[in-house]
Amino acid sequence: MAVRGRKPKPTALKVLEGNPGHRPLNKKEPMPKGKLPRCPDWLEDDAKKEWKRLGKVLAEMGMLTEIDRAAFAGYCQA
């Protein structure tokens, strides 16, 4: 079955843009809290340093959550 139309825009993005369509905001959208995930043991030493350096800042800004652990680990390892 094909789904038609645009994908819904995330609520946070609507808020940043000032909700130009003036449609009701989704109050039930999942909002993970900014939190530095546990650093994976398998990361190399330089990657662990990058995890500590950048991870804390991103978590404080609410831009890094538990959900982002795998992607952030990939970035640090690269």
WOQUI-V211455 format. One record per residue. N is the residue number from 1. BURIAL is + if it has 9 or more other ideal C-beta (glycine too) atoms within 8 Angstrom, else -. Layout:
N BURIAL
N BURIAL
//
This chain:
1 -
2 -
3 -
4 -
5 -
6 -
7 -
8 -
9 -
10 -
11 +
12 -
13 -
14 +
15 +
16 -
17 -
18 -
19 +
20 -
21 -
22 -
23 -
24 -
25 -
26 -
27 -
28 -
29 -
30 -
31 -
32 -
33 -
34 +
35 +
36 -
37 +
38 -
39 +
40 -
41 -
42 -
43 +
44 -
45 -
46 -
47 +
48 +
49 -
50 +
51 +
52 +
53 -
54 +
55 +
56 +
57 -
58 +
59 +
60 -
61 -
62 -
63 -
64 +
65 +
66 -
67 -
68 +
69 +
70 -
71 -
72 +
73 +
74 -
75 -
76 +
77 -
78 -
//
